[in-house]
Amino acid sequence: MINLEFKGNKPIYEQIIEGIKLNVMRRYLKPGDAIPSVRKLALDLKITPGTVAKAYQELERQGVIETIRGKGTFIAEKPLIKADEERLDAVRQKLKSPIMELKMMGYDKKLLKEFVSSIYDEL
């Protein structure tokens, strides 16, 4: 369900968030589907429960998952990731460096758009 890269720069909790979102986008996880408890996922991934809890808190804040006390954690009925200015700005900042690299490699706007489009289609 989720592949973690322990040697990479991205924090583990962010990788969990990304993994769950990717599974929702690819429809491997559908609205109403149960996801593992914090403890179960931590055991499966061989990480601390606190790391999973942090990821789940952020996913719940974003409206991707919902926790029902006594029943478990589920994919939200309408797991629409809401855009807010702060998150959009953070994404914009993260994109600057890779776009600069592509521009330095000779990609013009048209090629860059095709490149981004192909990545978008993979998701």
Rosetta constraint file for C-alpha pairs under 8 A:
AtomPair CA 1 CA 19 HARMONIC 7.31 0.50
AtomPair CA 1 CA 20 HARMONIC 7.79 0.50
AtomPair CA 1 CA 23 HARMONIC 7.42 0.50
AtomPair CA 2 CA 16 HARMONIC 6.61 0.50
AtomPair CA 2 CA 19 HARMONIC 5.18 0.50
AtomPair CA 2 CA 20 HARMONIC 7.12 0.50
AtomPair CA 3 CA 15 HARMONIC 7.93 0.50
AtomPair CA 3 CA 19 HARMONIC 7.22 0.50
AtomPair CA 4 CA 12 HARMONIC 6.90 0.50
AtomPair CA 4 CA 15 HARMONIC 6.41 0.50
AtomPair CA 4 CA 16 HARMONIC 7.57 0.50
AtomPair CA 4 CA 45 HARMONIC 7.94 0.50
AtomPair CA 5 CA 12 HARMONIC 7.68 0.50
AtomPair CA 5 CA 15 HARMONIC 7.94 0.50
AtomPair CA 6 CA 12 HARMONIC 7.25 0.50
AtomPair CA 10 CA 14 HARMONIC 6.66 0.50
AtomPair CA 10 CA 15 HARMONIC 6.79 0.50
AtomPair CA 11 CA 15 HARMONIC 6.50 0.50
AtomPair CA 12 CA 16 HARMONIC 6.34 0.50
AtomPair CA 12 CA 51 HARMONIC 7.14 0.50
AtomPair CA 13 CA 17 HARMONIC 6.33 0.50
AtomPair CA 13 CA 51 HARMONIC 5.53 0.50
AtomPair CA 13 CA 52 HARMONIC 6.26 0.50
AtomPair CA 13 CA 54 HARMONIC 6.49 0.50
AtomPair CA 13 CA 55 HARMONIC 4.93 0.50
AtomPair CA 14 CA 18 HARMONIC 6.09 0.50
AtomPair CA 14 CA 55 HARMONIC 6.66 0.50
AtomPair CA 15 CA 19 HARMONIC 5.93 0.50
AtomPair CA 16 CA 20 HARMONIC 6.18 0.50
AtomPair CA 16 CA 52 HARMONIC 7.36 0.50
AtomPair CA 16 CA 55 HARMONIC 6.29 0.50
AtomPair CA 17 CA 21 HARMONIC 6.17 0.50
AtomPair CA 17 CA 55 HARMONIC 5.65 0.50
AtomPair CA 17 CA 56 HARMONIC 7.49 0.50
AtomPair CA 17 CA 58 HARMONIC 7.71 0.50
AtomPair CA 17 CA 59 HARMONIC 6.50 0.50
AtomPair CA 18 CA 22 HARMONIC 6.00 0.50
AtomPair CA 19 CA 23 HARMONIC 6.23 0.50
AtomPair CA 20 CA 24 HARMONIC 6.25 0.50
AtomPair CA 21 CA 25 HARMONIC 6.13 0.50
AtomPair CA 21 CA 64 HARMONIC 7.53 0.50
AtomPair CA 22 CA 26 HARMONIC 6.07 0.50
AtomPair CA 22 CA 123 HARMONIC 7.10 0.50
AtomPair CA 23 CA 27 HARMONIC 6.03 0.50
AtomPair CA 23 CA 28 HARMONIC 5.06 0.50
AtomPair CA 23 CA 29 HARMONIC 5.53 0.50
AtomPair CA 24 CA 28 HARMONIC 5.98 0.50
AtomPair CA 24 CA 29 HARMONIC 4.77 0.50
AtomPair CA 24 CA 30 HARMONIC 6.20 0.50
AtomPair CA 24 CA 79 HARMONIC 7.99 0.50
AtomPair CA 25 CA 29 HARMONIC 7.99 0.50
AtomPair CA 25 CA 123 HARMONIC 7.03 0.50
AtomPair CA 26 CA 123 HARMONIC 6.77 0.50
AtomPair CA 29 CA 33 HARMONIC 6.21 0.50
AtomPair CA 29 CA 75 HARMONIC 7.15 0.50
AtomPair CA 30 CA 75 HARMONIC 6.51 0.50
AtomPair CA 31 CA 74 HARMONIC 7.47 0.50
AtomPair CA 31 CA 75 HARMONIC 4.90 0.50
AtomPair CA 31 CA 76 HARMONIC 5.36 0.50
AtomPair CA 31 CA 77 HARMONIC 4.58 0.50
AtomPair CA 31 CA 78 HARMONIC 6.65 0.50
AtomPair CA 31 CA 79 HARMONIC 7.05 0.50
AtomPair CA 32 CA 74 HARMONIC 5.54 0.50
AtomPair CA 32 CA 75 HARMONIC 5.19 0.50
AtomPair CA 32 CA 76 HARMONIC 6.18 0.50
AtomPair CA 32 CA 77 HARMONIC 5.92 0.50
AtomPair CA 33 CA 74 HARMONIC 5.38 0.50
AtomPair CA 33 CA 75 HARMONIC 5.46 0.50
AtomPair CA 34 CA 72 HARMONIC 7.06 0.50
AtomPair CA 34 CA 73 HARMONIC 5.80 0.50
AtomPair CA 34 CA 74 HARMONIC 4.29 0.50
AtomPair CA 34 CA 75 HARMONIC 6.51 0.50
AtomPair CA 35 CA 72 HARMONIC 7.83 0.50
AtomPair CA 35 CA 73 HARMONIC 5.78 0.50
AtomPair CA 35 CA 74 HARMONIC 5.59 0.50
AtomPair CA 35 CA 75 HARMONIC 7.20 0.50
AtomPair CA 36 CA 40 HARMONIC 5.76 0.50
AtomPair CA 36 CA 41 HARMONIC 5.57 0.50
AtomPair CA 36 CA 73 HARMONIC 7.22 0.50
AtomPair CA 37 CA 41 HARMONIC 6.10 0.50
AtomPair CA 37 CA 72 HARMONIC 6.75 0.50
AtomPair CA 37 CA 73 HARMONIC 6.75 0.50
AtomPair CA 38 CA 42 HARMONIC 6.04 0.50
AtomPair CA 38 CA 49 HARMONIC 5.86 0.50
AtomPair CA 38 CA 52 HARMONIC 5.69 0.50
AtomPair CA 38 CA 53 HARMONIC 5.92 0.50
AtomPair CA 38 CA 56 HARMONIC 7.86 0.50
AtomPair CA 39 CA 43 HARMONIC 6.12 0.50
AtomPair CA 39 CA 49 HARMONIC 5.58 0.50
AtomPair CA 39 CA 52 HARMONIC 8.00 0.50
AtomPair CA 40 CA 44 HARMONIC 6.15 0.50
AtomPair CA 41 CA 45 HARMONIC 6.01 0.50
AtomPair CA 41 CA 49 HARMONIC 7.91 0.50
AtomPair CA 41 CA 52 HARMONIC 7.15 0.50
AtomPair CA 42 CA 46 HARMONIC 5.65 0.50
AtomPair CA 42 CA 47 HARMONIC 5.02 0.50
AtomPair CA 42 CA 48 HARMONIC 5.68 0.50
AtomPair CA 42 CA 49 HARMONIC 5.12 0.50
AtomPair CA 42 CA 51 HARMONIC 7.85 0.50
AtomPair CA 42 CA 52 HARMONIC 6.21 0.50
AtomPair CA 43 CA 47 HARMONIC 6.59 0.50
AtomPair CA 43 CA 48 HARMONIC 7.84 0.50
AtomPair CA 43 CA 49 HARMONIC 7.96 0.50
AtomPair CA 47 CA 51 HARMONIC 7.09 0.50
AtomPair CA 47 CA 52 HARMONIC 7.88 0.50
AtomPair CA 48 CA 52 HARMONIC 7.02 0.50
AtomPair CA 49 CA 53 HARMONIC 6.03 0.50
AtomPair CA 50 CA 54 HARMONIC 6.12 0.50
AtomPair CA 51 CA 55 HARMONIC 6.46 0.50
AtomPair CA 52 CA 56 HARMONIC 6.11 0.50
AtomPair CA 53 CA 57 HARMONIC 6.04 0.50
AtomPair CA 54 CA 58 HARMONIC 6.37 0.50
AtomPair CA 55 CA 59 HARMONIC 6.17 0.50
AtomPair CA 56 CA 60 HARMONIC 6.00 0.50
AtomPair CA 56 CA 65 HARMONIC 7.58 0.50
AtomPair CA 57 CA 61 HARMONIC 6.11 0.50
AtomPair CA 58 CA 62 HARMONIC 6.16 0.50
AtomPair CA 59 CA 63 HARMONIC 6.25 0.50
AtomPair CA 59 CA 64 HARMONIC 5.27 0.50
AtomPair CA 59 CA 65 HARMONIC 5.80 0.50
AtomPair CA 60 CA 64 HARMONIC 5.77 0.50
AtomPair CA 60 CA 65 HARMONIC 4.89 0.50
AtomPair CA 60 CA 66 HARMONIC 5.64 0.50
AtomPair CA 60 CA 67 HARMONIC 7.71 0.50
AtomPair CA 62 CA 81 HARMONIC 6.05 0.50
AtomPair CA 62 CA 82 HARMONIC 6.62 0.50
AtomPair CA 63 CA 76 HARMONIC 6.67 0.50
AtomPair CA 63 CA 78 HARMONIC 7.94 0.50
AtomPair CA 63 CA 79 HARMONIC 5.86 0.50
AtomPair CA 63 CA 80 HARMONIC 6.70 0.50
AtomPair CA 63 CA 81 HARMONIC 6.46 0.50
AtomPair CA 63 CA 82 HARMONIC 7.59 0.50
AtomPair CA 64 CA 75 HARMONIC 6.13 0.50
AtomPair CA 64 CA 76 HARMONIC 5.47 0.50
AtomPair CA 64 CA 78 HARMONIC 7.68 0.50
AtomPair CA 64 CA 79 HARMONIC 4.42 0.50
AtomPair CA 64 CA 80 HARMONIC 6.59 0.50
AtomPair CA 64 CA 81 HARMONIC 6.60 0.50
AtomPair CA 65 CA 73 HARMONIC 6.82 0.50
AtomPair CA 65 CA 74 HARMONIC 5.53 0.50
AtomPair CA 65 CA 75 HARMONIC 4.40 0.50
AtomPair CA 65 CA 76 HARMONIC 4.62 0.50
AtomPair CA 65 CA 79 HARMONIC 6.96 0.50
AtomPair CA 66 CA 73 HARMONIC 5.69 0.50
AtomPair CA 66 CA 74 HARMONIC 5.45 0.50
AtomPair CA 66 CA 75 HARMONIC 6.32 0.50
AtomPair CA 66 CA 76 HARMONIC 5.49 0.50
AtomPair CA 67 CA 71 HARMONIC 7.81 0.50
AtomPair CA 67 CA 72 HARMONIC 5.75 0.50
AtomPair CA 67 CA 73 HARMONIC 4.22 0.50
AtomPair CA 67 CA 74 HARMONIC 6.28 0.50
AtomPair CA 68 CA 72 HARMONIC 5.46 0.50
AtomPair CA 68 CA 73 HARMONIC 6.18 0.50
AtomPair CA 68 CA 74 HARMONIC 7.89 0.50
AtomPair CA 75 CA 79 HARMONIC 6.82 0.50
AtomPair CA 83 CA 87 HARMONIC 6.70 0.50
AtomPair CA 83 CA 88 HARMONIC 6.61 0.50
AtomPair CA 84 CA 88 HARMONIC 6.14 0.50
AtomPair CA 85 CA 89 HARMONIC 6.01 0.50
AtomPair CA 86 CA 90 HARMONIC 6.25 0.50
AtomPair CA 87 CA 91 HARMONIC 6.21 0.50
AtomPair CA 88 CA 92 HARMONIC 6.11 0.50
AtomPair CA 89 CA 93 HARMONIC 6.22 0.50
AtomPair CA 90 CA 94 HARMONIC 6.31 0.50
AtomPair CA 91 CA 95 HARMONIC 6.21 0.50
AtomPair CA 92 CA 96 HARMONIC 6.50 0.50
AtomPair CA 93 CA 97 HARMONIC 7.84 0.50
AtomPair CA 94 CA 98 HARMONIC 7.84 0.50
AtomPair CA 95 CA 99 HARMONIC 6.10 0.50
AtomPair CA 96 CA 100 HARMONIC 6.05 0.50
AtomPair CA 97 CA 101 HARMONIC 6.27 0.50
AtomPair CA 98 CA 102 HARMONIC 6.28 0.50
AtomPair CA 99 CA 103 HARMONIC 6.11 0.50
AtomPair CA 99 CA 112 HARMONIC 7.93 0.50
AtomPair CA 100 CA 104 HARMONIC 6.12 0.50
AtomPair CA 101 CA 105 HARMONIC 6.24 0.50
AtomPair CA 102 CA 106 HARMONIC 6.54 0.50
AtomPair CA 102 CA 107 HARMONIC 5.49 0.50
AtomPair CA 102 CA 112 HARMONIC 7.39 0.50
AtomPair CA 103 CA 107 HARMONIC 4.91 0.50
AtomPair CA 103 CA 108 HARMONIC 6.45 0.50
AtomPair CA 107 CA 111 HARMONIC 5.56 0.50
AtomPair CA 107 CA 112 HARMONIC 5.87 0.50
AtomPair CA 108 CA 112 HARMONIC 6.05 0.50
AtomPair CA 109 CA 113 HARMONIC 6.03 0.50
AtomPair CA 110 CA 114 HARMONIC 6.35 0.50
AtomPair CA 111 CA 115 HARMONIC 6.08 0.50
AtomPair CA 112 CA 116 HARMONIC 6.15 0.50
AtomPair CA 113 CA 117 HARMONIC 5.93 0.50
AtomPair CA 114 CA 118 HARMONIC 6.12 0.50
AtomPair CA 115 CA 119 HARMONIC 6.47 0.50
AtomPair CA 116 CA 120 HARMONIC 6.10 0.50
AtomPair CA 117 CA 121 HARMONIC 6.15 0.50
AtomPair CA 118 CA 122 HARMONIC 6.39 0.50
AtomPair CA 119 CA 123 HARMONIC 6.78 0.50
